[in-house]
Amino acid sequence: MTQRAELMPSKRAYRDPCLIAQALNILGDRWTLIILRDLMSGLQHFGDILDNSDGLSPNVLSTRLKRLEQEGLVERHYHRGLPPRVEYTLTEKGWAARPILVSLMEWSGTYLDGITPELVGSQVSPDFAARVLPAFYFDPLKAGDLEATMLVEITDCDECNRWTFTVANGRLLPRRDICATPDVTLRTTVEGFFRYLRCQCPPTECGDIIGDVSRAEAIQACFNSW
């Protein structure tokens, strides 16, 4: 029996030496990839992950996070205070699973219905579109050593219409928390935000730019067209 099986045995584990089967023993449980998606797209708190996954129960989320922590993909951070806070972040091993999720998005975009601006606000929440799409259409190879912070304000959606995007260490991290001193701010509409992500036109044609336009251009250059 392997070390991983001893950590948390499962009757549903594949008894197969194939590397695909071994990976599925960790990543193949329902909700696991969705939890990784949310951690990669800026959610850090138990309640936020739970609220953003309709149908996910607290018990299942707790079990999945414990398994991911035991497997070395997730770290749990306890912050003292009133009230105390617990945050979850990905380890390097956890981030290494990102290409799997990117490949799933690319496959879905090719063979299933994709997300368009028209769906935002009806079938797709503005929060999901603004948080998840940038996180996974971002190309770390294009980022190089870029370090930049952009505040995005979407003016034609009602819920959670401001996000901070930080690029550092070849990663893009969305946050609902508002950065007080971003390098650049993009004030735009849902349609303009999609134009920006899809690299369909320069940032100055996607909305109002406040601050360093070159930073907005540098961040946009990190996205893959789709």
C-alpha positions as CSV (number, residue, x, y, z in Angstrom):
1,M,0.0,0.0,0.0
2,T,1.4,3.5,-0.9
3,Q,1.9,6.3,1.6
4,R,-1.0,8.3,0.0
5,A,-3.4,5.4,0.5
6,E,-2.4,5.1,4.1
7,L,-3.1,8.8,4.7
8,M,-6.8,8.5,3.7
9,P,-7.8,5.1,2.4
10,S,-10.7,5.0,-0.1
11,K,-12.7,2.0,-1.2
12,R,-13.0,3.7,-4.5
13,A,-9.2,4.0,-5.1
14,Y,-7.9,2.6,-8.3
15,R,-5.7,-0.4,-7.7
16,D,-3.7,0.3,-10.9
17,P,0.0,1.3,-11.3
18,C,-0.9,3.6,-14.2
19,L,0.2,7.2,-13.5
20,I,-3.2,8.4,-14.7
21,A,-5.0,6.1,-12.2
22,Q,-2.6,7.3,-9.4
23,A,-3.3,10.9,-10.2
24,L,-7.1,10.3,-10.2
25,N,-6.8,8.7,-6.7
26,I,-5.9,12.3,-5.5
27,L,-7.7,14.5,-8.0
28,G,-10.6,12.4,-9.2
29,D,-13.0,12.8,-6.3
30,R,-16.0,15.0,-7.1
31,W,-15.4,18.6,-6.2
32,T,-11.6,18.3,-5.9
33,L,-10.8,20.0,-9.1
34,I,-13.4,22.7,-8.5
35,I,-11.8,23.4,-5.1
36,L,-8.4,23.7,-6.8
37,R,-10.0,26.0,-9.4
38,D,-11.3,28.3,-6.7
39,L,-8.0,28.4,-4.8
40,M,-6.2,29.2,-8.0
41,S,-8.7,32.0,-8.8
42,G,-8.3,33.9,-5.5
43,L,-10.6,32.3,-2.9
44,Q,-8.9,31.5,0.4
45,H,-11.6,31.0,3.0
46,F,-13.7,28.0,3.7
47,G,-17.0,30.0,3.5
48,D,-16.1,31.6,0.2
49,I,-15.3,28.3,-1.5
50,L,-18.5,26.8,-0.1
51,D,-20.6,29.8,-1.2
52,N,-19.2,29.6,-4.8
53,S,-20.0,25.9,-5.3
54,D,-23.7,25.2,-5.5
55,G,-24.3,21.7,-4.2
56,L,-21.1,21.4,-2.2
57,S,-21.7,20.5,1.4
58,P,-19.5,21.7,4.3
59,N,-18.6,18.1,5.2
60,V,-17.4,17.2,1.7
61,L,-15.5,20.5,1.5
62,S,-13.8,19.8,4.8
63,T,-12.9,16.3,3.7
64,R,-11.5,17.4,0.4
65,L,-9.4,20.1,1.9
66,K,-8.0,17.8,4.5
67,R,-7.1,15.3,1.8
68,L,-5.4,17.9,-0.3
69,E,-3.5,19.2,2.7
70,Q,-2.4,15.6,3.5
71,E,-1.2,15.1,0.0
72,G,0.8,18.3,0.0
73,L,-1.3,20.4,-2.5
74,V,-2.8,22.8,0.1
75,E,-1.6,24.6,3.2
76,R,-3.8,25.7,6.0
77,H,-2.9,29.0,7.7
78,Y,-4.4,30.0,11.1
79,H,-4.4,33.7,11.9
80,R,-5.0,34.9,15.4
81,G,-7.5,37.7,15.9
82,L,-11.1,38.5,16.7
83,P,-12.4,36.5,15.1
84,P,-9.6,34.2,14.2
85,R,-9.2,33.4,10.5
86,V,-8.2,30.3,8.6
87,E,-6.9,30.6,5.0
88,Y,-6.0,28.0,2.5
89,T,-3.3,28.4,-0.1
90,L,-1.8,26.2,-2.8
91,T,1.7,24.8,-2.5
92,E,4.0,24.4,-5.5
93,K,2.6,20.9,-5.9
94,G,-0.9,22.3,-5.9
95,W,-0.1,24.9,-8.5
96,A,1.5,22.2,-10.6
97,A,-2.0,20.9,-11.2
98,R,-3.0,24.1,-13.0
99,P,-2.3,22.8,-16.6
100,I,-4.8,20.0,-16.0
101,L,-7.5,22.6,-15.4
102,V,-6.4,24.8,-18.3
103,S,-6.6,21.7,-20.6
104,L,-10.1,21.0,-19.3
105,M,-11.2,24.6,-20.1
106,E,-9.6,24.4,-23.5
107,W,-11.4,21.2,-24.3
108,S,-14.7,22.5,-23.0
109,G,-14.3,25.7,-25.0
110,T,-13.7,23.6,-28.2
111,Y,-16.4,21.0,-27.8
112,L,-18.9,22.5,-25.4
113,D,-20.6,25.9,-25.0
114,G,-18.2,28.6,-23.9
115,I,-18.7,31.6,-21.8
116,T,-19.7,34.8,-23.7
117,P,-20.4,38.3,-22.4
118,E,-24.1,37.7,-23.0
119,L,-24.2,35.0,-20.4
120,V,-22.7,37.1,-17.7
121,G,-25.3,38.2,-15.2
122,S,-27.8,35.5,-16.3
123,Q,-26.2,32.1,-16.5
124,V,-22.8,33.1,-15.3
125,S,-22.2,35.4,-12.3
126,P,-20.1,38.5,-12.8
127,D,-17.9,37.4,-9.9
128,F,-17.2,34.0,-11.6
129,A,-16.4,35.6,-15.0
130,A,-14.1,38.3,-13.5
131,R,-12.3,35.9,-11.2
132,V,-12.0,32.6,-13.0
133,L,-11.5,33.5,-16.6
134,P,-8.4,35.7,-16.1
135,A,-6.9,33.2,-13.8
136,F,-6.9,30.4,-16.4
137,Y,-6.4,32.3,-19.6
138,F,-3.3,33.9,-18.1
139,D,-0.1,32.4,-19.6
140,P,2.8,32.2,-17.0
141,L,5.3,31.9,-19.9
142,K,4.3,35.3,-21.2
143,A,4.5,36.9,-17.8
144,G,8.2,36.5,-17.3
145,D,9.3,38.6,-14.4
146,L,6.4,41.0,-14.6
147,E,5.1,42.4,-11.3
148,A,2.0,44.6,-11.6
149,T,-1.3,45.3,-9.9
150,M,-4.5,46.2,-11.7
151,L,-7.8,47.2,-10.3
152,V,-10.7,46.4,-12.5
153,E,-14.1,48.1,-12.0
154,I,-17.0,46.7,-14.1
155,T,-19.7,49.3,-14.2
156,D,-22.7,47.4,-15.6
157,C,-23.0,44.5,-13.2
158,D,-24.6,44.7,-9.7
159,E,-22.6,42.2,-7.7
160,C,-19.0,42.4,-6.6
161,N,-18.0,44.7,-9.5
162,R,-14.4,45.4,-8.4
163,W,-11.4,43.1,-8.4
164,T,-7.7,43.4,-7.9
165,F,-5.4,41.4,-10.1
166,T,-1.8,40.9,-9.0
167,V,0.8,39.5,-11.3
168,A,3.9,38.2,-9.6
169,N,6.2,35.1,-9.8
170,G,4.6,34.1,-13.1
171,R,1.1,33.9,-11.6
172,L,-2.1,36.0,-11.7
173,L,-4.1,36.2,-8.5
174,P,-7.5,37.8,-8.5
175,R,-8.8,39.2,-5.2
176,R,-12.1,40.7,-4.2
177,D,-10.1,43.0,-1.8
178,I,-9.6,46.4,-3.3
179,C,-5.9,47.5,-3.6
180,A,-5.6,51.1,-2.5
181,T,-2.6,51.8,-4.7
182,P,-2.8,49.8,-7.9
183,D,-0.4,50.4,-10.8
184,V,-3.4,50.9,-13.1
185,T,-7.2,50.9,-13.0
186,L,-9.4,49.7,-15.8
187,R,-13.0,51.0,-15.5
188,T,-15.1,49.2,-18.1
189,T,-18.2,47.1,-18.9
190,V,-18.6,43.3,-19.1
191,E,-18.1,43.5,-22.9
192,G,-15.1,45.7,-22.5
193,F,-13.6,43.4,-19.9
194,F,-14.0,40.5,-22.3
195,R,-12.3,42.5,-25.1
196,Y,-9.4,43.1,-22.8
197,L,-9.1,39.4,-21.8
198,R,-9.3,38.3,-25.4
199,C,-6.7,40.8,-26.5
200,Q,-9.2,42.1,-29.1
201,C,-8.0,45.7,-28.8
202,P,-5.6,47.9,-26.8
203,P,-6.6,48.6,-23.2
204,T,-7.4,52.2,-24.0
205,E,-10.2,51.0,-26.3
206,C,-11.6,48.5,-23.6
207,G,-12.6,51.2,-21.1
208,D,-11.2,54.1,-19.1
209,I,-7.6,53.7,-18.0
210,I,-6.4,55.5,-14.8
211,G,-2.7,55.2,-14.2
212,D,0.1,53.5,-16.1
213,V,-1.2,52.4,-19.5
214,S,2.0,50.4,-20.1
215,R,1.1,48.2,-17.1
216,A,-2.4,47.5,-18.5
217,E,-0.7,46.6,-21.8
218,A,1.8,44.4,-20.1
219,I,-0.8,42.5,-18.2
220,Q,-3.0,42.1,-21.3
221,A,-0.1,40.6,-23.2
222,C,0.0,37.7,-20.7
223,F,-3.4,36.4,-21.7
224,N,-3.9,33.8,-24.4
225,S,-6.5,34.8,-27.0
226,W,-9.6,32.6,-26.9
